[in-house]
Amino acid sequence: MHYDIAIIGAGMSGLAAGIRLAHYDKSVCILERHSIPGGLNSYYRRQGIPFDVGLHAVTNLPDAKNKRAPLNRLLRQLRLRRDDLDICEQTFSTIAFPDSQLIFTNDVEDLCSSVADVFPREIDGFRALISLVRENDSFTLSTAGGSARERLAELIRDPVLNDMILCPLMFYGNAREHDMDFNQFCIMFESLFFEGFWRPAIGVRQIIDLLTNRYRACGGELLLRKGVRQIRVDAGSATALELDDASEISVGAVLSSAGYPETMAMCDAGEGDGGEHPAGELGFVESIFVLNQPARDFGLNASIEFFSESRHFHYGRPNDLVDFSSGVICAPRNFAVPDDERSTAHMVRLTHLADYGQWFSLAPDAYAERKNDVLVHQRRWLDSRHPGLTEAIIATDMFTPKTIKRYTGHINGTVYGSPVKCLDGTTPIDNLFICGTDQGFLGIVGAMLSGVSMANLHLMR
């Protein structure tokens, strides 16, 4: 069997790239190790309850008339309708630190007003930051942008406000400890604060099904339970893929969403573990609590809350299994979700930084015990802030870096991949390219944009 292009991984970037290529009569095959597509963003049912994996919210919700906005450009290139997304906007979200709280919506002026109220001496610097972000060519594929913390400090003197700005951007798309690349900062700032949060009414499955159905309708082949064991390389080019079942397909080119070091480790040409694009160090734990009544009944009103219990926000690999000092709380039904049978269940999702090494070192019994310890700690914390909420919990689930490693193959169980991105998607193998997390565009819209961009740049000829 031969394909013009084989795509490794049926996540958002792989599916979007496959659609784009199939539109132009390329013979395309997407290979996915697991039984359903979606990658880091997937879904399943347990006890009759639908769970989303990975999705708090989708970012990048522009005005429908803004033709240059990433989401609208994507929809045109994928030949999809905006109405098919069944968009439910956030109501409002917060950034909560010990002595300060900022409120934002999908209108950046609301964030400006909040900054003016809480940090009146810094509003001019914050507006200068907004202008700088608007002027920055964030989507350049050739250069890094330098230190975001250094650029922030040039405009805003209060370190608490700088940490409050960085907190949601880092939690939603940063693979680098303690700092961000400024271009990545600008991409995330625009995604979260200029355009904002939304969700499909029924969750991530709505997007996955839309992409999968579109891909198959334009002739693409999707092979589930077909993982790639090895990429055959001859004279500097990928020639074939050996699959987990020992079968083999020949290829004209390969586009991998598996991650840069993970992809290079598959090659039989001695390319090693990714070289200058090392595996990431940042992992997360996330618990999902299903409720029998709305989270609002317990005073949890924001769509998403980003929080730090210290005035100095620490974003790095923790010393313990979990860093409980900061995190993200998401209540999916606090979006403008219709109250009908299509909608997601009442849930609270609670996310923290985690140390992958300590999780990986635990024996099975100890692993289960420590997961339970984390759940107990989180329930106590929720009760301290929202009394009575834990009495409404009817089901729970939890993932750790070990879960991510199992279902994605990402080294160290990282969500955001290597801290050094492969911006142009190229590798030492002349017809092997990278898309997705390690190419540098993060989030669901960013992942799809990465897939389409890499297909356009490298594989359309």
N, C-alpha and C positions, 0 to 999 in steps of 0.2 A: 504494500500500500504506500502511495506517495502523495504528499500534499505540498502545495506551494509554500504554505506557512503553517507551522504547528505552534500553538499557544499553550504554554504550561500554566495551568491554573485557571479555574472558572470563577474567579472573583470579579469584582466590578470592572477592573481595568482590562482583564482578559476578555470578558464578554463584550465590552465596548469596542475593543480593538477588533474582535472577531466580526462584529456587525459591520464596522467600517470597511474592513477588507472584503467581506463577502458581498458588499454592495458593488464592488468593482471586479466581480467575477474571479476572485482568487479562490482556489481550493483551500479551504481553511478547516483545521481540526483543533478543537480545544480539548485538552487532556486534563482531567480532574481526578485526583486520587480518591476523593470521598463520594458519597452517594447522592449528594445534592450540591448544586452550585452555590456561590456566594462568598466563599473564602472566609475572611475575617468577619464579614457581615453575612450571617446566615440565620437559620430559623429551625425550630423543631417543636414538637408537642410533648408535654409530659403531664400525666394525669388529666388529659383533655384540655390543657391550657397551652395556648401558643406563646412561645418565647422567641424574642429576637436575640441574636448573638451580635454584640458589638455596637448595635445602633442605639445611641441616645437620641440623636437628631441628625438630620441632613443639614448642611450649611449651604450658603450661596443661593439665597432666594431673592433674585432681582425682580424689578418691574418687568412685566411681560414685554414691554415695548423696548427694553434695552437690548438691542441685538448683539452688542459686544460682550455682554455678561457671560461668564463661563457656562452656566446652566443652559441659557438660551442658545448659545453656540453649539453645545453638545446635542441638544434636542434636534437642531437642524441637521447636524452631521449624522446622527443616528436615525433620522426620519421618524421621530417619536413626537407625540402630542403632549403638550404641557398638562392638559386635562387628564391624561392617563395616569398622572402621578398622584391624583387625589390629594392635593397639598393641604396640610393643616399647619398653620403658622403657630409659632410660640405665642403665648400671651405676654409674659415678661420673664426675664432671667436675672439672676443676681450674682455678684461677686462679694462674698462676705469674709471680712477679716475681723480681728478682735474688736477694734474700735471704729470700723468704717464699713459701710456697705454701699456698693454701686448697683444701680438698676439699669438694665438695658432691654431694648426691644429690637425689632427689625428696622427701626428708624434711628440712625446714629445720633440724631439730635437729642434723643432721650438720654443717651449715654453722656453727651456733652452737658446736658442740664444737671445730671447726677454728679458729674465731676465738679461742676461749678458750685453745687451745693456743699459737697463734702470737702473739696480741695480748692477753695476759691482762688488761692494764690497761684494755682497751677493751670487754670483754664486756658490762658494764652498759650502756654507751652503745649497743652494737650491739643489745642486747635492747630498749632504748628506741626505737631506730629501727624494729625489727620492730613494736612496738606502734603507732608513729605511722603506719606503712604500712597496718596493718590498720584503723586508724580513719579514714584518709583516703578521701574520696569521689572516687576516682580517675577514675571514668567520667562525671564531670560534663561536660556539653556546653556550658557557658556561660563558664567562667573558666579562665585559666591558673594554674599552681600556684607560680610563682616559681622561684628558683634552687635546684636540687638540691644543688649544692656548698655553698651557704650553710646549708641545712638540715642537711646532713651534718656540717659543721664545728661546729654547735651541740651535737651529740651525741657526736662522735668526734674526738679531738684529733690522732690520728696520721694525717698526710696520706697515708701509704702505704696504710693500710687503706682510707681513703676512695677512693683511686684504684683499689684492687683491687675494691672493690664496684662502682664505676662501669664498669670495663673491660668485663665481659660485657654489662651493660645497654646501654652505648653501642654496642658492636659488633652487638648484636642488635636495635636499634631506635631509634637516635637520629639525627635529621637536623641537630642543632644542634652547632656546633663548641664544644669545651672544656667545656661545661656541659649540663645537661638541665633541662627543665621538670619541676618536682617531681611534678605529676600523672602525667606520662609515666614518670618514675622509679618511682613507686609501681606503675603498671600493669606495667612490665617486671620489677620486683622480685618482685611476686606471681607473674607468669608463669613466671619462671625459678627462683625460690628457694622459694616456697610450694607451687607445683604441679609444675613441673619439666618435663624433656625426655622426648620419645618420638619414635619414627619408625614409620610403617607398614612392614611387613616388606619390601615391594617398592619402597618409596620414594614419592615425591610422586605418581606416576601413580595410585596407589591412591586418593588423595583426589580428584584431578581427575576420574577416571573415575566415582567415586561421585557427585560433585556433578553432572557432566554428564548422567549417566544419570537421576538424580533430576529434574533440570530438564526434560529432554525427556519424561520419563514424566508430568509434570504439565502438559504442553501448551506449554511454552515453546519458542520458536524460536531456534536458534543458527546465525548466519550467519558462517562462517569465510571468510577472505580477503576480508572486507568492511570495510575501514577507513573511518573517518569523516573526510572532508576538511573539511567546514564545517558549523557549526550555524546554521541560518537563524533569525533573531530578528526578530520584528515586534511593535511596541508593548510591548516589555519581556518578551515570552514567546518561548520556543523553539517554532517551528512545524514545522520539518522538518530532516532531516539529509541533506546531500549526501555521497555515498560516493565512494570513490576511483575507481570505474568510471563516475562521472558520473550514476549513478542516484540517485533521491531517495525518501525515505519521509517521511510526515507523522507527527507525534507529539503525544500529549497532554502528555507530560512526558519529561525526560531525566535519567538518573542516570549520571554519568561516573566511571569509576575510572582515568581517564587522568592524573590529577594536576590540581591547581587551575590553575597557570599554563598548562599544556598545553591544558586545556579552554577557558579563557578566550581563548586564542589562536585557537581554532577558530571562535569566534563572529564573525559578520559585523556586530556592533553596536558595534565600536570599543572593546571592553572591555580590549584590550591583553594584557599578559603576566602578569596575576595581581595587580598592585597590591601590597597589603599582604601577599600570600602569595607571596613571590619564589621562584624556582627554588633548589633546594638546591645546596650547594657540595661535598658529600662523596661521593666515589666510591671504588670498591674494585676490586682485582684478585683473582681467585681461580683457583688451579690445582687440577686434579683429577688425582691420580696413581692409576692402577689397578695393583694388585699381584697377583702370582701366589701369594701366601700371606698369612696374617693379619698385620696390623700389630702384633699382640701379640708375634709372633715376634721383633720388633726393639725390644721394650721400650715400645712405644706402647700403653698400656693404658687410658687414659681415653677415654670417649666423646667428650668435647670438652675441649680445653685452650685457655683464653684466656691470652695471655701478653704481657708487656712486658719488654723487655731493659733498660729504664731504671726506676729507682725512681719517677720521675715519668712517669705515663702521659700521652702526648700524643694527643689525639683532635681532629684538625683537618686541613684541606687541607694536604698535605705540600709541601715545597719542591721535591722531586724527583718523578720519575714514580711512585715507590712508596716508602712508608715501611715499611722492613723491621723497624723497632724494636719493633713490636707486631703482634698478629694473632690468628688463630683457627686451631687445628688440629682437624679433625673426622675420626674414623674410624668410618664408619657401622656396620661390623660389630662394633664394640665396644659397641653397644647389645645388648639381650637379644633378638637376632634369631635365628630358627630356622635351623639349618644345613641348608637344603634348597634345591631348585632355584628356589624363589620369591624367595629373598633377594637383596639387592643384592650386587654384586661387592665384593671386598676393595678398599677405596679409602682414600686419605688426601686430604683437602681442606685447602688452605692459603690463608688469606685475609689481605690487608693493605689498608690505606688507600692510595688512589691519587689523583693529581692529574688531573682530567679534561681541563684545558686543554692540558697537555703531550701527553697521549695523542691528543687530537683534532688537534693541530698536525702530527703525524708523517705524512710521505708513506708510501704503501703499503709500499715496501721497508724503510724505516726502522722502520715500525710492526712488521712481522714480525720484524725484527732485535731490537728492544727487547723484544718478547714472549719471544723466545728467551733474551735476557740475564736476564730475570726468572726464567725456568724454571731456568737454570743456577745462579743465586744461590740459589733455593729448594732445589734438589737438594743443593747443598753444605751449606746450613743443616740440612736433614734428616739428612744423613750425619753431621754433627758431633754431633747429638743422638741419633740412632738409627742407629748404624753398620750398614751392609749393606742398609738399607731401599731405597736407590735402585737397588740391583742387582736388586730384585724388581719394579721398575716395568716394565709391559708396554704401557702406553698412557697418554697424557696429553691433557688439553685445558685451555683457559684462557679466561677472559673478562676484559675490561677495561671501563672506562666507555664506550668506543666500542661495545662489544658490547651493553651495556645500552641505549644510545641507539638502536641499530639495531633491536632486537627489542621495545622497549617504547615508544619515542618520548619517554622522559623527558628533559627538558632537562638537559644536562650529564651525562647517563648516571648519574643518581643512583638509589640503591636506596630511600632513605627519604624522598625528596621534599623539600618545602619545610620550612624550620625553623620556620615560622609555620603552625600547623595551622588548618584550617577546622573547628572542633569541631562545629558544628551542621550542617555540610554545605550551607549555603545560599550562593548566589551573587547578584550583582545581577540576574540573569535569574530571574523569579519561579517558573518551573517547571523550572529546571535546578539539579541538586543534585550534590554530590561525595560519593563514598564511597572507601574504601581508604586508601592511604598518607597522602594529604594531609588526610583527615578526622581522622586522629590515632591510629587503632588499628592497631598494627603486628604483624607475624608472621602466620602462617597463620590461627590462631584469631582473632586481632585483626582481620584483614582480613575474614573471614567475619562476625564480629560487627558490623563497620562496615556491611557490605552489608545485613544484616538490620535493624540499628538505623535506618539511613537510610530503608529501605523502610517500616518501621513508622512512623517519625516523619513522613515527608513524602508517601508515595505510596499509602497504604492507603485514603485517603478517596475 
